[in-house]
C-alpha cells in the first residue's frame, strides 16, 4: 500500500472490480480473427474464489464486452458480471439496491477515469500501483502490485486478513 491514510478494511463486505487494468494489466491482444485476448493473474482468481466462499459479495463492472472475459469471471463463480457498461454509476446503484448493500461496506478497485465516480462513493477507493494519475489521486488504498499482477489479490487478502477470514 502507498502512504495514504489507510481506510477501515474491517467494514468491507463486498468488492466491486473493473477488468482492464485491474484484473488484467490492460494489454489487449488483437488477433487476425478479430478475437481479443487478455491475461488474468491466477492468484487474483484464487483470492476471488476464497472471498466468495467466505461470504463476501463480488461484482465486476466493465466498459468492454468480451465473451472470453465473461467465461473467465464465471469460472471464478462470480455471478454479478456487468460488461459493456457505459454508465458505471447506474449499474453500481442498481447493484447495491438489489442486494441492499451500503457503499460504506464496499471496496471498489478501478484504474482509470470511468471508475472515479463510483470509487468516490465507496468506503475503500482502491487502485493498482499503475493506475491513471486521476484515479491514484482519489484513492485511499493503492496496492504495491500493478493491475493484472496480483493487485486484486492484495486488496482482498488485506481485507480478509484484517477481518481474520483469510
Secondary structure as the mmCIF struct_conf table of DSSP 4:
data_model
#
loop_
_struct_conf.conf_type_id
_struct_conf.id
_struct_conf.beg_label_comp_id
_struct_conf.beg_label_asym_id
_struct_conf.beg_label_seq_id
_struct_conf.end_label_comp_id
_struct_conf.end_label_asym_id
_struct_conf.end_label_seq_id
BEND BEND1 UNK A 3 UNK A 4
HELX_LH_PP_P HELX_LH_PP_P1 UNK A 5 UNK A 7
HELX_RH_3T_P HELX_RH_3T_P1 UNK A 9 UNK A 11
STRN STRN1 UNK A 14 UNK A 17
BEND BEND2 UNK A 19 UNK A 19
TURN_TY1_P TURN_TY1_P1 UNK A 20 UNK A 23
STRN STRN2 UNK A 24 UNK A 24
BEND BEND3 UNK A 26 UNK A 26
STRN STRN3 UNK A 29 UNK A 30
TURN_TY1_P TURN_TY1_P2 UNK A 32 UNK A 33
BEND BEND4 UNK A 34 UNK A 34
STRN STRN4 UNK A 36 UNK A 37
STRN STRN5 UNK A 40 UNK A 40
HELX_RH_AL_P HELX_RH_AL_P1 UNK A 42 UNK A 53
TURN_TY1_P TURN_TY1_P3 UNK A 54 UNK A 55
STRN STRN6 UNK A 57 UNK A 61
BEND BEND5 UNK A 63 UNK A 63
HELX_RH_AL_P HELX_RH_AL_P2 UNK A 67 UNK A 75
TURN_TY1_P TURN_TY1_P4 UNK A 76 UNK A 77
STRN STRN7 UNK A 80 UNK A 82
BEND BEND6 UNK A 84 UNK A 84
BEND BEND7 UNK A 86 UNK A 86
HELX_RH_AL_P HELX_RH_AL_P3 UNK A 88 UNK A 99
TURN_TY1_P TURN_TY1_P5 UNK A 100 UNK A 100
HELX_RH_3T_P HELX_RH_3T_P2 UNK A 103 UNK A 105
STRN STRN8 UNK A 106 UNK A 109
BEND BEND8 UNK A 112 UNK A 112
HELX_RH_AL_P HELX_RH_AL_P4 UNK A 113 UNK A 121
BEND BEND9 UNK A 122 UNK A 123
STRN STRN9 UNK A 124 UNK A 127
TURN_TY1_P TURN_TY1_P6 UNK A 129 UNK A 130
HELX_RH_AL_P HELX_RH_AL_P5 UNK A 133 UNK A 138
BEND BEND10 UNK A 140 UNK A 140
STRN STRN10 UNK A 141 UNK A 142
BEND BEND11 UNK A 144 UNK A 145
HELX_LH_PP_P HELX_LH_PP_P2 UNK A 146 UNK A 146
TURN_TY1_P TURN_TY1_P7 UNK A 147 UNK A 150
HELX_RH_AL_P HELX_RH_AL_P6 UNK A 151 UNK A 162
TURN_TY1_P TURN_TY1_P8 UNK A 163 UNK A 164
#
